[in-house]
Every structure is written in structure tokens, then in C-alpha cells.
């Protein structure tokens, strides 16, 4: 009888272990996506895989999007490229404005001019864009599309991508117990959107709304619907931010003192720095893979388990790297204009679709500003 109970106990525990292993694998598959490829015929002579160069530079595209089921939920309004250069013990952090006007390969042999933040959306949308090259389809299609157009702009290959939506960002900061951000300037934003009020008429009739819409620009129109917005205030200095406040800090765009996409990009870098410091202080790196699994549905990446383990194994080394900021803005390389269909866009000063100056800028050995990871 005792032996039977022991056998049942062992089988039960093995079943539980298998269940959780399968559950973890499914979660992992929901986070890490594989690129679709054309079937390749078997080679007669096996090829030898070269040993990877540990000092070879590599780059990761980091992108944030709103999420949800509404229109535009997968537009990547936050785009940063981190290029690791081991020989120089340096990370180049390159900010890409969401309104950069680029050609996107929407079908085989066909490109469409669009804002760069739409590349991820187009790559994910196989129904509206059914004739894309195979690597731009499926769950990894958005990331592959973004990597391709970013490489075109920057002049070097992007090895991997990682995207996170607002819910994933909130969960990350909550898990870390908040972050300490060094706010560079005191600012207010009187027009931060309240999601649940986004379509509130604020007491106006349909006729009044139609009249306002016909006569006002988008920014002036927003000011007429004050019930849709809240006022944000941040003081200069080191501030402890919970997840929701941190999200508002990186999303804010309408501040008279610190508004626009370029200032928002600068704030996003401050949050990345704060996240890095908190992760190190909590010795959180060893828990990174289980935490990544917990973000299933909110985080997507093509960094596989082996690559992730390699990155974690070198975490101590990367802590000593210097971060150099390479902002691509209308103060140095871009000009603002309008597209043929009236969209506000950014193009290179030397001409549309001419990336020469940007490539030269990001290949410089030093940037305009830098900070140590320590």
C-alpha cells in the first residue's frame, strides 16, 4: 500500500512538473517569435558554422506601442536602437522620431512612403498586406519590417528587436517597485489624454463639434475638449515614479516647457537609465527569463533563449559600458514638412530618402552627450 501511495505521489509530482514546463514553454512561445523563411533545399555537403566573434558589434531595436484593439494600437511611437560595441565598451543609443518618412516594402518589389512608426503595424498585418516578402509575415513580421527600414536609415544591420506595450511597461515598473528618475526640468502638460474620456463631447452638441472640427487645427481642437485631458506636473530632480506616473512621464507631448516628440525621446532615455539602475540594484538579472515569460501578450522579441542567456551572462560586463546618445532631430539632421496627403512628416535636410548624413552621424566615434552605466 505504501509503495502504491509513493508511486502515485511521484506520478502526481511529475505530472505537475510537466504541466508547468509546458505552461512555461507556451508562455515563452508567446513572447519569442521566429521569422518566417522560404523552404531551403537540403545541401549535399554540410556547412561548418563559423564561431561567432564576441567583439562584433550588434544592435537591438527597442520599440513601444499603445496596444489595445483601437485603430493605431500597434504604431510604434517610441523607437530606440541600442548598438553594442564591445571593443569600445560602449552602447550607442539612437532615438528615431516616429514621423520619419520612409519607403516601406508593402509587397514584393513595391514600397509605400509612410511614417516609420507604421512599419511594425504593416509587418503584422497580413490581411491588408498579403503580398509581402515572407520574412515580413507572421508574428515576427512587424519586427522584421522595422529592423529592415531602420537598417536602411542607419546604415548598419539590426540584429534583434523587442517591443512592449503600455500594459507590459506598467507591469515591469510595478514588479520593480517603481523607479527613480532624474527629471531634467520642471514641466507641465495640460493636455495629457484620459483614455476613458477620449471621445467625450464635453457637453458640446454634434453641430458644435462639426463646426469646430471644420475650422480648427488638431492642436487647437484638442484645447476645446478640456474634459478629455488632465494636467501633468513634474518637478526637476530625482523623483520616485510608480508605473502609471512613469508611463505618463514618457508619453507626455504637449508641455510648453518640454513638449514634442524629441523631448519625449529624451525622457524615454532617462527612464531606460532608471530601469537599468533598479534592475542592477535588485539583482534582478538572474530572474529575467521567468519575468519575460510573465509578460506574454505584452512583450514580443526575436531574441531566443540562448541569446537571452548570453546577454544575461555578460550583464556585469555591460554595466561598465558607456552609453552615448545619438538623437536624430530637426535640430541637426531633419526638417519638418507635409506629405502629399497632408501628414506632418520629417525628412532629411539633404533630401527625402537620402540617409547619408544620418549614417555619417551615427557612425561617429563620439556623440553629443554621454553618461556612464554605473
C-alpha positions in Angstrom: 0.0 0.0 0.0 2.8 2.4 1.0 4.6 1.6 -2.4 1.4 2.4 -4.3 1.0 5.7 -2.4 4.6 6.5 -3.2 4.2 5.7 -6.9 1.0 7.9 -7.1 2.8 10.7 -5.3 5.8 10.5 -7.8 3.4 10.4 -10.8 1.5 13.4 -9.4 4.6 15.4 -8.9 5.9 14.5 -12.4 2.6 15.5 -13.9 2.7 18.8 -12.1 6.3 19.4 -13.3 5.4 18.5 -16.9 2.4 20.8 -16.7 4.4 23.8 -15.5 7.1 23.0 -18.1 4.6 23.0 -20.9 2.9 26.1 -19.5 6.3 27.9 -19.3 7.1 26.8 -22.9 3.8 28.1 -24.2 4.4 31.4 -22.4 7.9 31.6 -23.9 6.5 30.9 -27.4 4.1 33.8 -26.9 7.0 36.2 -26.2 9.7 34.9 -28.6 8.7 34.8 -32.2 10.5 33.1 -35.2 11.0 34.7 -38.6 9.1 33.0 -41.5 11.6 31.8 -44.1 11.4 30.2 -47.6 11.9 26.5 -47.5 15.6 25.7 -48.3 16.6 22.5 -50.1 18.9 20.2 -48.2 22.5 20.7 -49.0 24.6 17.6 -50.0 27.7 18.9 -48.2 27.1 20.0 -44.6 28.4 23.5 -44.0 30.5 24.4 -41.0 29.0 27.1 -38.8 31.7 29.8 -38.1 32.5 30.6 -34.4 30.7 33.9 -33.6 33.0 36.9 -33.0 32.4 38.0 -29.3 33.7 41.5 -30.2 31.4 42.0 -33.2 29.0 45.0 -32.7 25.3 44.1 -32.5 22.2 46.2 -32.4 18.7 45.8 -30.9 15.7 47.8 -31.9 13.6 48.8 -28.8 10.0 49.8 -29.6 7.0 50.8 -27.6 3.4 50.9 -28.7 0.0 51.6 -27.0 -1.7 48.2 -27.6 -5.4 47.6 -27.3 -7.9 46.9 -30.1 -8.4 50.5 -31.3 -7.0 51.9 -34.6 -3.3 52.5 -34.5 -2.7 50.4 -31.4 0.4 48.8 -32.9 2.0 52.0 -34.1 5.5 52.2 -32.5 5.6 55.7 -31.2 8.7 55.1 -29.2 11.7 53.8 -31.3 15.3 53.4 -29.9 18.2 51.5 -31.4 20.9 50.3 -29.0 24.1 49.4 -30.7 26.6 47.5 -28.6 30.3 48.0 -29.5 32.3 45.6 -27.3 35.8 46.7 -28.4 35.0 50.3 -27.4 33.0 49.3 -24.2 30.2 51.5 -25.5 26.5 51.5 -26.3 25.2 53.9 -28.8 21.5 54.8 -28.0 19.9 56.2 -31.2 16.5 57.8 -31.0 14.3 57.6 -34.1 11.4 60.0 -34.4 8.1 58.3 -35.2 7.3 60.8 -38.0 10.3 59.9 -40.1 9.1 59.5 -43.7 10.5 56.3 -45.3 9.7 53.7 -48.0 8.2 50.5 -46.5 8.2 47.3 -48.6 4.5 46.6 -48.5 4.6 43.9 -51.3 7.3 42.1 -53.3 9.0 44.8 -55.4 6.7 47.5 -54.1 7.3 50.2 -51.5 5.0 52.7 -50.0 6.1 56.0 -48.4 4.9 56.1 -44.8 5.9 57.2 -41.3 8.4 54.8 -39.7 6.1 54.1 -36.8 3.8 52.2 -39.2 6.5 49.7 -40.2 5.6 47.4 -37.3 1.9 47.6 -38.0 2.3 46.8 -41.7 4.5 43.9 -40.9 1.9 42.4 -38.6 -1.0 43.0 -40.9 -1.0 40.0 -43.4 -4.7 40.6 -44.4 -4.3 44.1 -45.6 -0.8 43.4 -47.0 -1.0 39.8 -48.3 1.8 40.1 -50.8 4.8 41.0 -48.6 8.1 39.1 -48.7 7.8 36.0 -46.4 10.1 37.4 -43.7 7.6 40.3 -43.2 4.7 37.9 -42.4 3.5 36.2 -39.2 4.2 37.1 -35.6 7.7 38.2 -36.4 6.7 40.2 -39.5 6.4 43.5 -37.7 9.8 43.3 -36.0 11.5 42.2 -39.2 9.9 45.1 -41.2 11.0 47.6 -38.5 14.6 46.1 -38.5 14.8 46.4 -42.3 13.7 50.0 -42.5 15.8 51.0 -39.5 18.9 49.4 -41.1 18.2 51.3 -44.3 18.2 54.6 -42.3 21.2 53.9 -40.0 23.5 52.1 -42.4 24.1 49.0 -40.2 22.2 45.8 -39.6 19.7 45.5 -36.7 20.2 42.0 -35.2 17.1 41.8 -32.9 14.0 43.6 -31.8 11.9 43.9 -28.7 8.5 45.6 -28.5 6.5 46.3 -25.4 3.0 47.8 -25.0 1.8 50.0 -22.2 0.5 47.1 -20.1 3.9 45.5 -20.3 5.6 48.7 -19.3 3.3 49.1 -16.3 3.8 45.6 -15.2 7.6 45.9 -15.5 7.7 49.1 -13.3 5.3 47.6 -10.8 7.5 44.5 -10.5 10.5 46.6 -9.8 8.6 48.6 -7.1 8.8 51.9 -9.1 11.8 53.7 -10.5 13.8 56.7 -9.5 14.1 59.1 -12.5 16.3 62.2 -12.6 13.9 64.7 -14.2 15.9 67.3 -16.1 13.4 70.2 -15.9 10.2 71.2 -14.2 7.3 71.0 -16.7 3.5 70.9 -17.0 1.4 69.2 -19.7 -2.2 70.5 -19.7 -3.3 68.1 -22.5 -2.4 64.6 -21.3 -5.2 62.3 -22.6 -7.5 60.5 -20.3 -8.2 57.2 -22.2 -11.7 56.7 -21.0 -12.7 60.2 -21.9 -11.1 60.3 -25.4 -14.5 60.5 -27.2 -16.3 62.6 -24.6 -18.1 65.5 -26.2 -17.6 67.6 -23.1 -21.1 69.0 -23.2 -20.9 70.1 -26.9 -23.5 69.2 -29.5 -22.8 67.4 -32.7 -23.3 70.6 -34.6 -20.8 72.5 -32.4 -18.2 69.7 -32.8 -18.6 69.7 -36.6 -18.1 73.5 -36.7 -15.0 73.3 -34.5 -13.6 70.4 -36.5 -14.0 72.3 -39.8 -12.3 75.5 -38.6 -9.5 74.4 -36.2 -6.2 72.6 -36.5 -5.7 69.4 -34.5 -3.8 71.1 -31.6 -6.3 73.9 -31.3 -9.2 71.5 -31.5 -7.8 69.5 -28.5 -7.9 72.6 -26.3 -11.7 72.8 -26.8 -12.3 69.5 -25.1 -10.7 70.0 -21.7 -12.7 67.1 -20.1 -10.7 64.7 -22.2 -7.4 65.7 -20.7 -5.6 66.0 -17.3 -2.8 68.3 -16.3 0.5 66.7 -15.5 3.2 68.3 -13.4 6.8 67.1 -12.8 9.4 68.8 -10.7 13.1 68.9 -11.6 15.3 66.5 -9.7 15.3 62.9 -8.6 11.7 61.6 -8.5 10.3 58.3 -7.5 7.7 57.3 -10.0 5.2 54.5 -9.8 4.2 52.6 -13.0 1.4 54.9 -14.1 3.3 58.1 -13.4 6.3 56.7 -15.2 4.1 55.9 -18.2 2.7 59.5 -18.2 6.3 60.9 -18.0 7.4 59.0 -21.1 4.2 59.7 -23.1 3.7 63.4 -22.4 3.9 65.5 -25.6 2.1 68.8 -25.0 4.2 70.6 -22.4 5.0 74.2 -23.2 8.3 73.7 -21.4 9.2 70.1 -22.5 6.8 69.1 -25.3 7.2 67.4 -28.7 8.5 64.1 -29.7 12.2 64.9 -29.4 11.9 66.0 -25.7 9.7 62.9 -25.2 12.6 60.7 -26.6 15.0 62.3 -24.2 12.7 61.4 -21.3 12.4 57.8 -22.5 16.2 57.5 -22.2 16.0 58.8 -18.7 13.5 56.0 -17.9 15.7 53.4 -19.5 18.6 54.6 -17.3 16.4 54.4 -14.2 15.1 50.9 -15.2 18.7 49.7 -15.6 19.8 51.0 -12.2 16.8 49.4 -10.5 17.4 46.1 -12.2 21.0 46.1 -11.1 20.3 47.2 -7.5 17.7 44.4 -7.1 20.0 41.8 -8.7 17.0 41.2 -11.0 19.0 40.0 -14.0 19.0 36.4 -12.7 15.2 36.5 -12.7 14.9 38.0 -16.1 13.8 34.9 -18.1 10.9 34.0 -15.8 9.9 37.6 -15.8 10.0 37.8 -19.6 7.6 34.8 -19.6 5.3 36.7 -17.3 5.0 39.4 -20.0 3.4 37.1 -22.5 0.9 39.1 -24.6 2.6 42.4 -23.8 6.2 41.7 -24.9 7.4 40.4 -28.3 11.0 39.7 -29.3 13.1 37.6 -31.6 15.9 37.2 -29.0 15.8 33.5 -28.4 16.5 31.7 -25.2 20.2 31.0 -26.0 20.8 34.7 -27.0 19.0 35.8 -23.8 21.2 33.7 -21.6 24.3 35.0 -23.4 23.1 38.6 -22.7 22.5 37.8 -19.1 25.9 36.1 -18.7 27.5 39.3 -19.9 25.4 41.7 -17.7 28.3 42.5 -15.4 30.4 43.5 -18.4 27.7 45.7 -19.9 27.3 47.6 -16.7 30.8 49.1 -17.3 29.9 50.3 -20.8 29.4 53.9 -21.6 26.0 55.0 -23.1 26.3 57.6 -25.8 23.2 59.4 -27.0 22.7 60.0 -30.7 19.4 62.0 -31.2 18.2 62.4 -34.7 16.1 65.5 -34.7 15.1 68.7 -36.6 17.9 70.5 -34.7 20.6 68.6 -36.6 19.6 66.3 -39.5 15.8 66.6 -40.2 13.3 69.2 -41.4 9.6 69.1 -40.9 7.2 69.2 -43.8 4.0 67.7 -45.1 3.4 64.6 -47.2 1.4 64.6 -50.4 -1.7 63.6 -48.3 -1.2 66.3 -45.7 0.5 64.4 -42.9 3.1 66.1 -40.7 6.4 64.3 -41.5 10.1 64.6 -41.0 12.6 64.1 -43.9 16.4 64.5 -44.1 17.6 68.1 -44.7 19.6 66.9 -47.7 16.5 65.4 -49.4 13.7 62.8 -49.0 15.0 59.2 -48.7 18.7 60.4 -48.6 20.1 58.8 -45.4 23.8 59.8 -46.0 24.1 62.4 -43.2 22.2 60.2 -40.7 24.6 57.2 -41.5 27.6 59.5 -41.1 26.2 60.9 -37.8 25.6 57.6 -36.1 29.0 56.2 -37.2 30.8 59.0 -35.4 33.1 57.7 -32.6 31.6 60.1 -30.1 28.2 61.7 -29.6 26.9 65.0 -28.4 26.1 63.7 -24.9 27.0 60.7 -22.9 26.7 59.0 -19.5 28.2 56.0 -17.7 26.1 53.0 -17.0 27.5 52.9 -13.5 
